[in-house]
Amino acid sequence: MSRVCELTGKRPITGNRVSHSNRKTKRRFLPNLQKKRFYIPELEKWVTIKVSSNAIRTINKHGLYAYVKKLQAKGQAMGVKL
């Protein structure tokens, strides 16, 4: 499975690992992804999605259904179809 948030599309980015002597080597910054199960009361069903911790905070604030509808209106909802 890829390391991509299904809602926000966050994915690994690259940067430099910098040593004490200031040598730079490539490294990857991985997003904080969690596999989470959500209940959608509007549809009366459970869905399991891989989301970033930032998306989980937003879902807790607005609700999953409203958040996905907002992302779909913007054209940004990556992998979730409701």
MIBA-812639 format. One record per atom (N, C-alpha, C): atom name; x, y, z; residue in one letter; residue number from 0. Coordinates in Angstrom, 2 decimals, decimal comma, always signed. Example, Ala and Ser with C-alpha at 12.3 -4.5 7.8 and 13.67 -1.06 7.14 Angstrom:
<rec><site>N</site><east>+13,19</east><north>-5,69</north><up>+7,80</up><code>a</code><pos>0</pos></rec>
<rec><site>CA</site><east>+12,30</east><north>-4,50</north><up>+7,80</up><code>a</code><pos>0</pos></rec>
<rec><site>C</site><east>+13,20</east><north>-3,30</north><up>+7,80</up><code>a</code><pos>0</pos></rec>
<rec><site>N</site><east>+12,85</east><north>-2,25</north><up>+7,08</up><code>s</code><pos>1</pos></rec>
<rec><site>CA</site><east>+13,67</east><north>-1,06</north><up>+7,14</up><code>s</code><pos>1</pos></rec>
<rec><site>C</site><east>+12,90</east><north>+0,03</north><up>+7,87</up><code>s</code><pos>1</pos></rec>
***
This chain:
<rec><site>N</site><east>+0,83</east><north>-1,18</north><up>+0,00</up><code>m</code><pos>0</pos></rec>
<rec><site>CA</site><east>+0,00</east><north>+0,00</north><up>+0,00</up><code>m</code><pos>0</pos></rec>
<rec><site>C</site><east>+0,88</east><north>+1,25</north><up>+0,00</up><code>m</code><pos>0</pos></rec>
<rec><site>N</site><east>+0,41</east><north>+2,26</north><up>-0,71</up><code>s</code><pos>1</pos></rec>
<rec><site>CA</site><east>+1,20</east><north>+3,48</north><up>-0,79</up><code>s</code><pos>1</pos></rec>
<rec><site>C</site><east>+0,98</east><north>+4,33</north><up>+0,45</up><code>s</code><pos>1</pos></rec>
<rec><site>N</site><east>+1,91</east><north>+5,21</north><up>+0,71</up><code>r</code><pos>2</pos></rec>
<rec><site>CA</site><east>+1,83</east><north>+6,09</north><up>+1,87</up><code>r</code><pos>2</pos></rec>
<rec><site>C</site><east>+1,21</east><north>+7,42</north><up>+1,45</up><code>r</code><pos>2</pos></rec>
<rec><site>N</site><east>-0,08</east><north>+7,39</north><up>+1,14</up><code>v</code><pos>3</pos></rec>
<rec><site>CA</site><east>-0,80</east><north>+8,57</north><up>+0,69</up><code>v</code><pos>3</pos></rec>
<rec><site>C</site><east>-2,12</east><north>+8,67</north><up>+1,45</up><code>v</code><pos>3</pos></rec>
<rec><site>N</site><east>-2,43</east><north>+9,85</north><up>+1,95</up><code>c</code><pos>4</pos></rec>
<rec><site>CA</site><east>-3,70</east><north>+10,08</north><up>+2,63</up><code>c</code><pos>4</pos></rec>
<rec><site>C</site><east>-4,81</east><north>+10,05</north><up>+1,59</up><code>c</code><pos>4</pos></rec>
<rec><site>N</site><east>-5,86</east><north>+9,27</north><up>+1,85</up><code>e</code><pos>5</pos></rec>
<rec><site>CA</site><east>-6,94</east><north>+9,12</north><up>+0,88</up><code>e</code><pos>5</pos></rec>
<rec><site>C</site><east>-7,83</east><north>+10,35</north><up>+0,78</up><code>e</code><pos>5</pos></rec>
<rec><site>N</site><east>-7,77</east><north>+11,23</north><up>+1,76</up><code>l</code><pos>6</pos></rec>
<rec><site>CA</site><east>-8,60</east><north>+12,44</north><up>+1,71</up><code>l</code><pos>6</pos></rec>
<rec><site>C</site><east>-7,81</east><north>+13,65</north><up>+1,23</up><code>l</code><pos>6</pos></rec>
<rec><site>N</site><east>-6,70</east><north>+13,93</north><up>+1,88</up><code>t</code><pos>7</pos></rec>
<rec><site>CA</site><east>-5,96</east><north>+15,16</north><up>+1,57</up><code>t</code><pos>7</pos></rec>
<rec><site>C</site><east>-4,91</east><north>+14,97</north><up>+0,49</up><code>t</code><pos>7</pos></rec>
<rec><site>N</site><east>-4,50</east><north>+13,72</north><up>+0,24</up><code>g</code><pos>8</pos></rec>
<rec><site>CA</site><east>-3,48</east><north>+13,48</north><up>-0,78</up><code>g</code><pos>8</pos></rec>
<rec><site>C</site><east>-2,06</east><north>+13,71</north><up>-0,29</up><code>g</code><pos>8</pos></rec>
<rec><site>N</site><east>-1,88</east><north>+13,86</north><up>+1,02</up><code>k</code><pos>9</pos></rec>
<rec><site>CA</site><east>-0,53</east><north>+14,04</north><up>+1,55</up><code>k</code><pos>9</pos></rec>
<rec><site>C</site><east>+0,29</east><north>+12,80</north><up>+1,24</up><code>k</code><pos>9</pos></rec>
<rec><site>N</site><east>+1,53</east><north>+13,03</north><up>+0,82</up><code>r</code><pos>10</pos></rec>
<rec><site>CA</site><east>+2,43</east><north>+11,94</north><up>+0,46</up><code>r</code><pos>10</pos></rec>
<rec><site>C</site><east>+3,83</east><north>+12,25</north><up>+0,94</up><code>r</code><pos>10</pos></rec>
<rec><site>N</site><east>+4,75</east><north>+11,29</north><up>+0,89</up><code>p</code><pos>11</pos></rec>
<rec><site>CA</site><east>+6,12</east><north>+11,57</north><up>+1,36</up><code>p</code><pos>11</pos></rec>
<rec><site>C</site><east>+6,78</east><north>+12,67</north><up>+0,52</up><code>p</code><pos>11</pos></rec>
<rec><site>N</site><east>+7,59</east><north>+13,47</north><up>+1,21</up><code>i</code><pos>12</pos></rec>
<rec><site>CA</site><east>+8,39</east><north>+14,48</north><up>+0,52</up><code>i</code><pos>12</pos></rec>
<rec><site>C</site><east>+9,86</east><north>+14,19</north><up>+0,81</up><code>i</code><pos>12</pos></rec>
<rec><site>N</site><east>+10,73</east><north>+14,75</north><up>+0,02</up><code>t</code><pos>13</pos></rec>
<rec><site>CA</site><east>+12,16</east><north>+14,50</north><up>+0,20</up><code>t</code><pos>13</pos></rec>
<rec><site>C</site><east>+12,84</east><north>+15,74</north><up>+0,74</up><code>t</code><pos>13</pos></rec>
<rec><site>N</site><east>+13,96</east><north>+15,50</north><up>+1,39</up><code>g</code><pos>14</pos></rec>
<rec><site>CA</site><east>+14,76</east><north>+16,58</north><up>+1,94</up><code>g</code><pos>14</pos></rec>
<rec><site>C</site><east>+16,15</east><north>+16,06</north><up>+2,23</up><code>g</code><pos>14</pos></rec>
<rec><site>N</site><east>+16,88</east><north>+16,78</north><up>+3,02</up><code>n</code><pos>15</pos></rec>
<rec><site>CA</site><east>+18,25</east><north>+16,39</north><up>+3,34</up><code>n</code><pos>15</pos></rec>
<rec><site>C</site><east>+18,38</east><north>+16,03</north><up>+4,81</up><code>n</code><pos>15</pos></rec>
<rec><site>N</site><east>+19,15</east><north>+14,96</north><up>+5,07</up><code>r</code><pos>16</pos></rec>
<rec><site>CA</site><east>+19,58</east><north>+14,63</north><up>+6,42</up><code>r</code><pos>16</pos></rec>
<rec><site>C</site><east>+20,90</east><north>+15,37</north><up>+6,60</up><code>r</code><pos>16</pos></rec>
<rec><site>N</site><east>+21,01</east><north>+16,20</north><up>+7,60</up><code>v</code><pos>17</pos></rec>
<rec><site>CA</site><east>+22,20</east><north>+17,03</north><up>+7,78</up><code>v</code><pos>17</pos></rec>
<rec><site>C</site><east>+22,94</east><north>+16,54</north><up>+9,01</up><code>v</code><pos>17</pos></rec>
<rec><site>N</site><east>+24,19</east><north>+16,14</north><up>+8,83</up><code>s</code><pos>18</pos></rec>
<rec><site>CA</site><east>+24,99</east><north>+15,62</north><up>+9,93</up><code>s</code><pos>18</pos></rec>
<rec><site>C</site><east>+25,61</east><north>+16,78</north><up>+10,72</up><code>s</code><pos>18</pos></rec>
<rec><site>N</site><east>+26,27</east><north>+16,43</north><up>+11,80</up><code>h</code><pos>19</pos></rec>
<rec><site>CA</site><east>+26,94</east><north>+17,43</north><up>+12,62</up><code>h</code><pos>19</pos></rec>
<rec><site>C</site><east>+28,00</east><north>+18,19</north><up>+11,82</up><code>h</code><pos>19</pos></rec>
<rec><site>N</site><east>+28,66</east><north>+17,49</north><up>+10,89</up><code>s</code><pos>20</pos></rec>
<rec><site>CA</site><east>+29,68</east><north>+18,13</north><up>+10,05</up><code>s</code><pos>20</pos></rec>
<rec><site>C</site><east>+29,08</east><north>+18,84</north><up>+8,85</up><code>s</code><pos>20</pos></rec>
<rec><site>N</site><east>+27,74</east><north>+18,91</north><up>+8,79</up><code>n</code><pos>21</pos></rec>
<rec><site>CA</site><east>+26,99</east><north>+19,62</north><up>+7,76</up><code>n</code><pos>21</pos></rec>
<rec><site>C</site><east>+26,99</east><north>+18,91</north><up>+6,40</up><code>n</code><pos>21</pos></rec>
<rec><site>N</site><east>+27,24</east><north>+17,57</north><up>+6,40</up><code>r</code><pos>22</pos></rec>
<rec><site>CA</site><east>+27,11</east><north>+16,80</north><up>+5,16</up><code>r</code><pos>22</pos></rec>
<rec><site>C</site><east>+25,64</east><north>+16,53</north><up>+4,94</up><code>r</code><pos>22</pos></rec>
<rec><site>N</site><east>+25,24</east><north>+16,55</north><up>+3,69</up><code>k</code><pos>23</pos></rec>
<rec><site>CA</site><east>+23,83</east><north>+16,36</north><up>+3,36</up><code>k</code><pos>23</pos></rec>
<rec><site>C</site><east>+23,64</east><north>+15,09</north><up>+2,56</up><code>k</code><pos>23</pos></rec>
<rec><site>N</site><east>+22,69</east><north>+14,25</north><up>+3,01</up><code>t</code><pos>24</pos></rec>
<rec><site>CA</site><east>+22,30</east><north>+13,06</north><up>+2,27</up><code>t</code><pos>24</pos></rec>
<rec><site>C</site><east>+20,79</east><north>+13,06</north><up>+2,18</up><code>t</code><pos>24</pos></rec>
<rec><site>N</site><east>+20,26</east><north>+12,45</north><up>+1,14</up><code>k</code><pos>25</pos></rec>
<rec><site>CA</site><east>+18,82</east><north>+12,46</north><up>+0,91</up><code>k</code><pos>25</pos></rec>
<rec><site>C</site><east>+18,08</east><north>+11,62</north><up>+1,95</up><code>k</code><pos>25</pos></rec>
<rec><site>N</site><east>+16,87</east><north>+12,07</north><up>+2,30</up><code>r</code><pos>26</pos></rec>
<rec><site>CA</site><east>+15,99</east><north>+11,34</north><up>+3,20</up><code>r</code><pos>26</pos></rec>
<rec><site>C</site><east>+14,55</east><north>+11,62</north><up>+2,80</up><code>r</code><pos>26</pos></rec>
<rec><site>N</site><east>+13,63</east><north>+10,85</north><up>+3,39</up><code>r</code><pos>27</pos></rec>
<rec><site>CA</site><east>+12,20</east><north>+11,04</north><up>+3,11</up><code>r</code><pos>27</pos></rec>
<rec><site>C</site><east>+11,48</east><north>+11,43</north><up>+4,37</up><code>r</code><pos>27</pos></rec>
<rec><site>N</site><east>+10,57</east><north>+12,39</north><up>+4,26</up><code>f</code><pos>28</pos></rec>
<rec><site>CA</site><east>+9,69</east><north>+12,76</north><up>+5,36</up><code>f</code><pos>28</pos></rec>
<rec><site>C</site><east>+8,35</east><north>+12,09</north><up>+5,09</up><code>f</code><pos>28</pos></rec>
<rec><site>N</site><east>+7,97</east><north>+11,13</north><up>+5,94</up><code>l</code><pos>29</pos></rec>
<rec><site>CA</site><east>+6,74</east><north>+10,38</north><up>+5,73</up><code>l</code><pos>29</pos></rec>
<rec><site>C</site><east>+5,57</east><north>+11,05</north><up>+6,46</up><code>l</code><pos>29</pos></rec>
<rec><site>N</site><east>+4,38</east><north>+11,07</north><up>+5,85</up><code>p</code><pos>30</pos></rec>
<rec><site>CA</site><east>+3,22</east><north>+11,64</north><up>+6,54</up><code>p</code><pos>30</pos></rec>
<rec><site>C</site><east>+2,76</east><north>+10,73</north><up>+7,67</up><code>p</code><pos>30</pos></rec>
<rec><site>N</site><east>+2,11</east><north>+11,31</north><up>+8,66</up><code>n</code><pos>31</pos></rec>
<rec><site>CA</site><east>+1,62</east><north>+10,55</north><up>+9,82</up><code>n</code><pos>31</pos></rec>
<rec><site>C</site><east>+0,26</east><north>+9,95</north><up>+9,44</up><code>n</code><pos>31</pos></rec>
<rec><site>N</site><east>+0,28</east><north>+8,75</north><up>+8,86</up><code>l</code><pos>32</pos></rec>
<rec><site>CA</site><east>-0,95</east><north>+8,11</north><up>+8,38</up><code>l</code><pos>32</pos></rec>
<rec><site>C</site><east>-1,45</east><north>+7,07</north><up>+9,37</up><code>l</code><pos>32</pos></rec>
<rec><site>N</site><east>-2,76</east><north>+7,00</north><up>+9,51</up><code>q</code><pos>33</pos></rec>
<rec><site>CA</site><east>-3,41</east><north>+6,02</north><up>+10,36</up><code>q</code><pos>33</pos></rec>
<rec><site>C</site><east>-4,53</east><north>+5,36</north><up>+9,56</up><code>q</code><pos>33</pos></rec>
<rec><site>N</site><east>-4,70</east><north>+4,06</north><up>+9,75</up><code>k</code><pos>34</pos></rec>
<rec><site>CA</site><east>-5,83</east><north>+3,36</north><up>+9,15</up><code>k</code><pos>34</pos></rec>
<rec><site>C</site><east>-6,97</east><north>+3,47</north><up>+10,16</up><code>k</code><pos>34</pos></rec>
<rec><site>N</site><east>-8,07</east><north>+4,14</north><up>+9,78</up><code>k</code><pos>35</pos></rec>
<rec><site>CA</site><east>-9,12</east><north>+4,47</north><up>+10,73</up><code>k</code><pos>35</pos></rec>
<rec><site>C</site><east>-10,47</east><north>+4,10</north><up>+10,16</up><code>k</code><pos>35</pos></rec>
<rec><site>N</site><east>-11,36</east><north>+3,65</north><up>+11,05</up><code>r</code><pos>36</pos></rec>
<rec><site>CA</site><east>-12,71</east><north>+3,25</north><up>+10,68</up><code>r</code><pos>36</pos></rec>
<rec><site>C</site><east>-13,67</east><north>+4,32</north><up>+11,17</up><code>r</code><pos>36</pos></rec>
<rec><site>N</site><east>-14,47</east><north>+4,86</north><up>+10,27</up><code>f</code><pos>37</pos></rec>
<rec><site>CA</site><east>-15,42</east><north>+5,92</north><up>+10,62</up><code>f</code><pos>37</pos></rec>
<rec><site>C</site><east>-16,83</east><north>+5,46</north><up>+10,32</up><code>f</code><pos>37</pos></rec>
<rec><site>N</site><east>-17,78</east><north>+5,92</north><up>+11,14</up><code>y</code><pos>38</pos></rec>
<rec><site>CA</site><east>-19,19</east><north>+5,68</north><up>+10,90</up><code>y</code><pos>38</pos></rec>
<rec><site>C</site><east>-19,80</east><north>+6,94</north><up>+10,30</up><code>y</code><pos>38</pos></rec>
<rec><site>N</site><east>-20,55</east><north>+6,78</north><up>+9,20</up><code>i</code><pos>39</pos></rec>
<rec><site>CA</site><east>-21,21</east><north>+7,90</north><up>+8,55</up><code>i</code><pos>39</pos></rec>
<rec><site>C</site><east>-22,70</east><north>+7,77</north><up>+8,83</up><code>i</code><pos>39</pos></rec>
<rec><site>N</site><east>-23,25</east><north>+8,59</north><up>+9,75</up><code>p</code><pos>40</pos></rec>
<rec><site>CA</site><east>-24,67</east><north>+8,44</north><up>+10,09</up><code>p</code><pos>40</pos></rec>
<rec><site>C</site><east>-25,60</east><north>+8,81</north><up>+8,94</up><code>p</code><pos>40</pos></rec>
<rec><site>N</site><east>-25,18</east><north>+9,71</north><up>+8,04</up><code>e</code><pos>41</pos></rec>
<rec><site>CA</site><east>-26,03</east><north>+10,09</north><up>+6,91</up><code>e</code><pos>41</pos></rec>
<rec><site>C</site><east>-26,27</east><north>+8,91</north><up>+5,97</up><code>e</code><pos>41</pos></rec>
<rec><site>N</site><east>-25,25</east><north>+8,05</north><up>+5,83</up><code>l</code><pos>42</pos></rec>
<rec><site>CA</site><east>-25,36</east><north>+6,89</north><up>+4,94</up><code>l</code><pos>42</pos></rec>
<rec><site>C</site><east>-25,60</east><north>+5,59</north><up>+5,71</up><code>l</code><pos>42</pos></rec>
<rec><site>N</site><east>-25,53</east><north>+5,65</north><up>+7,03</up><code>e</code><pos>43</pos></rec>
<rec><site>CA</site><east>-25,67</east><north>+4,48</north><up>+7,91</up><code>e</code><pos>43</pos></rec>
<rec><site>C</site><east>-24,73</east><north>+3,35</north><up>+7,52</up><code>e</code><pos>43</pos></rec>
<rec><site>N</site><east>-23,44</east><north>+3,68</north><up>+7,38</up><code>k</code><pos>44</pos></rec>
<rec><site>CA</site><east>-22,45</east><north>+2,64</north><up>+7,08</up><code>k</code><pos>44</pos></rec>
<rec><site>C</site><east>-21,08</east><north>+3,03</north><up>+7,63</up><code>k</code><pos>44</pos></rec>
<rec><site>N</site><east>-20,24</east><north>+2,00</north><up>+7,77</up><code>w</code><pos>45</pos></rec>
<rec><site>CA</site><east>-18,88</east><north>+2,18</north><up>+8,23</up><code>w</code><pos>45</pos></rec>
<rec><site>C</site><east>-17,94</east><north>+2,20</north><up>+7,03</up><code>w</code><pos>45</pos></rec>
<rec><site>N</site><east>-16,90</east><north>+3,03</north><up>+7,09</up><code>v</code><pos>46</pos></rec>
<rec><site>CA</site><east>-15,87</east><north>+3,03</north><up>+6,06</up><code>v</code><pos>46</pos></rec>
<rec><site>C</site><east>-14,51</east><north>+3,02</north><up>+6,74</up><code>v</code><pos>46</pos></rec>
<rec><site>N</site><east>-13,57</east><north>+2,30</north><up>+6,14</up><code>t</code><pos>47</pos></rec>
<rec><site>CA</site><east>-12,20</east><north>+2,27</north><up>+6,63</up><code>t</code><pos>47</pos></rec>
<rec><site>C</site><east>-11,33</east><north>+2,98</north><up>+5,61</up><code>t</code><pos>47</pos></rec>
<rec><site>N</site><east>-10,62</east><north>+4,01</north><up>+6,07</up><code>i</code><pos>48</pos></rec>
<rec><site>CA</site><east>-9,77</east><north>+4,78</north><up>+5,18</up><code>i</code><pos>48</pos></rec>
<rec><site>C</site><east>-8,43</east><north>+5,04</north><up>+5,84</up><code>i</code><pos>48</pos></rec>
<rec><site>N</site><east>-7,42</east><north>+5,28</north><up>+5,01</up><code>k</code><pos>49</pos></rec>
<rec><site>CA</site><east>-6,09</east><north>+5,62</north><up>+5,49</up><code>k</code><pos>49</pos></rec>
<rec><site>C</site><east>-5,97</east><north>+7,14</north><up>+5,42</up><code>k</code><pos>49</pos></rec>
<rec><site>N</site><east>-5,92</east><north>+7,78</north><up>+6,59</up><code>v</code><pos>50</pos></rec>
<rec><site>CA</site><east>-5,93</east><north>+9,24</north><up>+6,65</up><code>v</code><pos>50</pos></rec>
<rec><site>C</site><east>-4,77</east><north>+9,76</north><up>+7,49</up><code>v</code><pos>50</pos></rec>
<rec><site>N</site><east>-4,39</east><north>+11,00</north><up>+7,22</up><code>s</code><pos>51</pos></rec>
<rec><site>CA</site><east>-3,35</east><north>+11,64</north><up>+8,01</up><code>s</code><pos>51</pos></rec>
<rec><site>C</site><east>-3,95</east><north>+12,12</north><up>+9,33</up><code>s</code><pos>51</pos></rec>
<rec><site>N</site><east>-3,09</east><north>+12,35</north><up>+10,30</up><code>s</code><pos>52</pos></rec>
<rec><site>CA</site><east>-3,58</east><north>+12,81</north><up>+11,60</up><code>s</code><pos>52</pos></rec>
<rec><site>C</site><east>-4,22</east><north>+14,19</north><up>+11,48</up><code>s</code><pos>52</pos></rec>
<rec><site>N</site><east>-3,75</east><north>+15,00</north><up>+10,55</up><code>n</code><pos>53</pos></rec>
<rec><site>CA</site><east>-4,34</east><north>+16,31</north><up>+10,31</up><code>n</code><pos>53</pos></rec>
<rec><site>C</site><east>-5,78</east><north>+16,15</north><up>+9,80</up><code>n</code><pos>53</pos></rec>
<rec><site>N</site><east>-6,02</east><north>+15,21</north><up>+8,92</up><code>a</code><pos>54</pos></rec>
<rec><site>CA</site><east>-7,36</east><north>+14,96</north><up>+8,40</up><code>a</code><pos>54</pos></rec>
<rec><site>C</site><east>-8,28</east><north>+14,42</north><up>+9,50</up><code>a</code><pos>54</pos></rec>
<rec><site>N</site><east>-7,75</east><north>+13,60</north><up>+10,40</up><code>i</code><pos>55</pos></rec>
<rec><site>CA</site><east>-8,55</east><north>+13,08</north><up>+11,51</up><code>i</code><pos>55</pos></rec>
<rec><site>C</site><east>-9,04</east><north>+14,22</north><up>+12,39</up><code>i</code><pos>55</pos></rec>
<rec><site>N</site><east>-8,18</east><north>+15,20</north><up>+12,64</up><code>r</code><pos>56</pos></rec>
<rec><site>CA</site><east>-8,57</east><north>+16,36</north><up>+13,45</up><code>r</code><pos>56</pos></rec>
<rec><site>C</site><east>-9,68</east><north>+17,14</north><up>+12,77</up><code>r</code><pos>56</pos></rec>
<rec><site>N</site><east>-9,58</east><north>+17,31</north><up>+11,45</up><code>t</code><pos>57</pos></rec>
<rec><site>CA</site><east>-10,61</east><north>+18,04</north><up>+10,72</up><code>t</code><pos>57</pos></rec>
<rec><site>C</site><east>-11,92</east><north>+17,26</north><up>+10,69</up><code>t</code><pos>57</pos></rec>
<rec><site>N</site><east>-11,85</east><north>+15,94</north><up>+10,56</up><code>i</code><pos>58</pos></rec>
<rec><site>CA</site><east>-13,05</east><north>+15,11</north><up>+10,58</up><code>i</code><pos>58</pos></rec>
<rec><site>C</site><east>-13,73</east><north>+15,20</north><up>+11,95</up><code>i</code><pos>58</pos></rec>
<rec><site>N</site><east>-12,96</east><north>+15,22</north><up>+13,03</up><code>n</code><pos>59</pos></rec>
<rec><site>CA</site><east>-13,53</east><north>+15,36</north><up>+14,37</up><code>n</code><pos>59</pos></rec>
<rec><site>C</site><east>-14,24</east><north>+16,69</north><up>+14,53</up><code>n</code><pos>59</pos></rec>
<rec><site>N</site><east>-13,75</east><north>+17,71</north><up>+13,85</up><code>k</code><pos>60</pos></rec>
<rec><site>CA</site><east>-14,33</east><north>+19,05</north><up>+13,96</up><code>k</code><pos>60</pos></rec>
<rec><site>C</site><east>-15,60</east><north>+19,20</north><up>+13,14</up><code>k</code><pos>60</pos></rec>
<rec><site>N</site><east>-15,57</east><north>+18,73</north><up>+11,86</up><code>h</code><pos>61</pos></rec>
<rec><site>CA</site><east>-16,68</east><north>+18,97</north><up>+10,94</up><code>h</code><pos>61</pos></rec>
<rec><site>C</site><east>-17,54</east><north>+17,74</north><up>+10,66</up><code>h</code><pos>61</pos></rec>
<rec><site>N</site><east>-17,01</east><north>+16,55</north><up>+10,86</up><code>g</code><pos>62</pos></rec>
<rec><site>CA</site><east>-17,71</east><north>+15,32</north><up>+10,49</up><code>g</code><pos>62</pos></rec>
<rec><site>C</site><east>-17,19</east><north>+14,83</north><up>+9,15</up><code>g</code><pos>62</pos></rec>
<rec><site>N</site><east>-17,16</east><north>+13,51</north><up>+8,98</up><code>l</code><pos>63</pos></rec>
<rec><site>CA</site><east>-16,59</east><north>+12,92</north><up>+7,77</up><code>l</code><pos>63</pos></rec>
<rec><site>C</site><east>-17,38</east><north>+13,28</north><up>+6,52</up><code>l</code><pos>63</pos></rec>
<rec><site>N</site><east>-18,69</east><north>+13,17</north><up>+6,60</up><code>y</code><pos>64</pos></rec>
<rec><site>CA</site><east>-19,53</east><north>+13,39</north><up>+5,41</up><code>y</code><pos>64</pos></rec>
<rec><site>C</site><east>-19,39</east><north>+14,83</north><up>+4,91</up><code>y</code><pos>64</pos></rec>
<rec><site>N</site><east>-19,43</east><north>+15,79</north><up>+5,82</up><code>a</code><pos>65</pos></rec>
<rec><site>CA</site><east>-19,30</east><north>+17,20</north><up>+5,44</up><code>a</code><pos>65</pos></rec>
<rec><site>C</site><east>-17,91</east><north>+17,49</north><up>+4,89</up><code>a</code><pos>65</pos></rec>
<rec><site>N</site><east>-16,89</east><north>+16,89</north><up>+5,49</up><code>y</code><pos>66</pos></rec>
<rec><site>CA</site><east>-15,51</east><north>+17,12</north><up>+5,05</up><code>y</code><pos>66</pos></rec>
<rec><site>C</site><east>-15,28</east><north>+16,56</north><up>+3,64</up><code>y</code><pos>66</pos></rec>
<rec><site>N</site><east>-15,77</east><north>+15,35</north><up>+3,38</up><code>v</code><pos>67</pos></rec>
<rec><site>CA</site><east>-15,61</east><north>+14,74</north><up>+2,06</up><code>v</code><pos>67</pos></rec>
<rec><site>C</site><east>-16,39</east><north>+15,54</north><up>+1,01</up><code>v</code><pos>67</pos></rec>
<rec><site>N</site><east>-17,60</east><north>+15,98</north><up>+1,35</up><code>k</code><pos>68</pos></rec>
<rec><site>CA</site><east>-18,38</east><north>+16,79</north><up>+0,40</up><code>k</code><pos>68</pos></rec>
<rec><site>C</site><east>-17,66</east><north>+18,09</north><up>+0,07</up><code>k</code><pos>68</pos></rec>
<rec><site>N</site><east>-17,03</east><north>+18,70</north><up>+1,07</up><code>k</code><pos>69</pos></rec>
<rec><site>CA</site><east>-16,27</east><north>+19,94</north><up>+0,85</up><code>k</code><pos>69</pos></rec>
<rec><site>C</site><east>-15,08</east><north>+19,68</north><up>-0,07</up><code>k</code><pos>69</pos></rec>
<rec><site>N</site><east>-14,37</east><north>+18,57</north><up>+0,16</up><code>l</code><pos>70</pos></rec>
<rec><site>CA</site><east>-13,22</east><north>+18,23</north><up>-0,69</up><code>l</code><pos>70</pos></rec>
<rec><site>C</site><east>-13,66</east><north>+17,91</north><up>-2,11</up><code>l</code><pos>70</pos></rec>
<rec><site>N</site><east>-14,80</east><north>+17,20</north><up>-2,26</up><code>q</code><pos>71</pos></rec>
<rec><site>CA</site><east>-15,30</east><north>+16,88</north><up>-3,60</up><code>q</code><pos>71</pos></rec>
<rec><site>C</site><east>-15,71</east><north>+18,13</north><up>-4,35</up><code>q</code><pos>71</pos></rec>
<rec><site>N</site><east>-16,27</east><north>+19,11</north><up>-3,65</up><code>a</code><pos>72</pos></rec>
<rec><site>CA</site><east>-16,65</east><north>+20,37</north><up>-4,29</up><code>a</code><pos>72</pos></rec>
<rec><site>C</site><east>-15,42</east><north>+21,10</north><up>-4,80</up><code>a</code><pos>72</pos></rec>
<rec><site>N</site><east>-14,31</east><north>+20,99</north><up>-4,06</up><code>k</code><pos>73</pos></rec>
<rec><site>CA</site><east>-13,06</east><north>+21,60</north><up>-4,49</up><code>k</code><pos>73</pos></rec>
<rec><site>C</site><east>-12,34</east><north>+20,76</north><up>-5,55</up><code>k</code><pos>73</pos></rec>
<rec><site>N</site><east>-12,75</east><north>+19,49</north><up>-5,68</up><code>g</code><pos>74</pos></rec>
<rec><site>CA</site><east>-12,07</east><north>+18,58</north><up>-6,60</up><code>g</code><pos>74</pos></rec>
<rec><site>C</site><east>-10,83</east><north>+17,97</north><up>-6,01</up><code>g</code><pos>74</pos></rec>
<rec><site>N</site><east>-10,76</east><north>+17,86</north><up>-4,68</up><code>q</code><pos>75</pos></rec>
<rec><site>CA</site><east>-9,55</east><north>+17,37</north><up>-4,02</up><code>q</code><pos>75</pos></rec>
<rec><site>C</site><east>-9,69</east><north>+16,03</north><up>-3,32</up><code>q</code><pos>75</pos></rec>
<rec><site>N</site><east>-10,90</east><north>+15,48</north><up>-3,23</up><code>a</code><pos>76</pos></rec>
<rec><site>CA</site><east>-11,06</east><north>+14,21</north><up>-2,52</up><code>a</code><pos>76</pos></rec>
<rec><site>C</site><east>-10,36</east><north>+13,11</north><up>-3,34</up><code>a</code><pos>76</pos></rec>
<rec><site>N</site><east>-9,35</east><north>+12,51</north><up>-2,76</up><code>m</code><pos>77</pos></rec>
<rec><site>CA</site><east>-8,49</east><north>+11,59</north><up>-3,50</up><code>m</code><pos>77</pos></rec>
<rec><site>C</site><east>-9,14</east><north>+10,22</north><up>-3,73</up><code>m</code><pos>77</pos></rec>
<rec><site>N</site><east>-9,30</east><north>+9,43</north><up>-2,69</up><code>g</code><pos>78</pos></rec>
<rec><site>CA</site><east>-9,68</east><north>+8,05</north><up>-2,90</up><code>g</code><pos>78</pos></rec>
<rec><site>C</site><east>-11,01</east><north>+7,63</north><up>-2,32</up><code>g</code><pos>78</pos></rec>
<rec><site>N</site><east>-11,78</east><north>+8,55</north><up>-1,75</up><code>v</code><pos>79</pos></rec>
<rec><site>CA</site><east>-13,00</east><north>+8,17</north><up>-1,06</up><code>v</code><pos>79</pos></rec>
<rec><site>C</site><east>-14,21</east><north>+8,54</north><up>-1,90</up><code>v</code><pos>79</pos></rec>
<rec><site>N</site><east>-15,06</east><north>+7,56</north><up>-2,13</up><code>k</code><pos>80</pos></rec>
<rec><site>CA</site><east>-16,32</east><north>+7,79</north><up>-2,84</up><code>k</code><pos>80</pos></rec>
<rec><site>C</site><east>-17,46</east><north>+7,50</north><up>-1,88</up><code>k</code><pos>80</pos></rec>
<rec><site>N</site><east>-18,32</east><north>+8,48</north><up>-1,63</up><code>l</code><pos>81</pos></rec>
<rec><site>CA</site><east>-19,46</east><north>+8,27</north><up>-0,72</up><code>l</code><pos>81</pos></rec>
<rec><site>C</site><east>-20,75</east><north>+8,25</north><up>-1,50</up><code>l</code><pos>81</pos></rec>
***
